Amino acid sequence: MTESNFDLVPSYVIETNQTEKEGFEAMKTLLEAEAKPTAIFCANDITAIGALKFLALHRKKGGYNPFMFGKIGYIR
């Protein structure tokens, strides 16, 4: 990210054990922040599924939409 001139916001970095539940909770934490991220990066598909489930479940009451965020996957 640094090489691409993106600013890394430390509060946006949430370490998890890469589970669906922790992806769900991490997305909740991100969206409770005053400044909302515009994209998410998850270290694996399971964590991403949890994050997207949070967005889908809170679509109506929170106004969140999975299509509001850029998403990046990573496979090594």
Secondary structure as GFF3:
##gff-version 3
##sequence-region A 1 76
A	DSSP	three_ten_helix	10	12	.	.	.	ID=ss1
A	DSSP	alpha_helix	20	32	.	.	.	ID=ss2
A	DSSP	beta_strand	39	41	.	.	.	ID=ss3
A	DSSP	alpha_helix	45	57	.	.	.	ID=ss4
A	DSSP	alpha_helix	59	62	.	.	.	ID=ss5
A	DSSP	three_ten_helix	66	68	.	.	.	ID=ss6
A	DSSP	beta_strand	70	72	.	.	.	ID=ss7
###
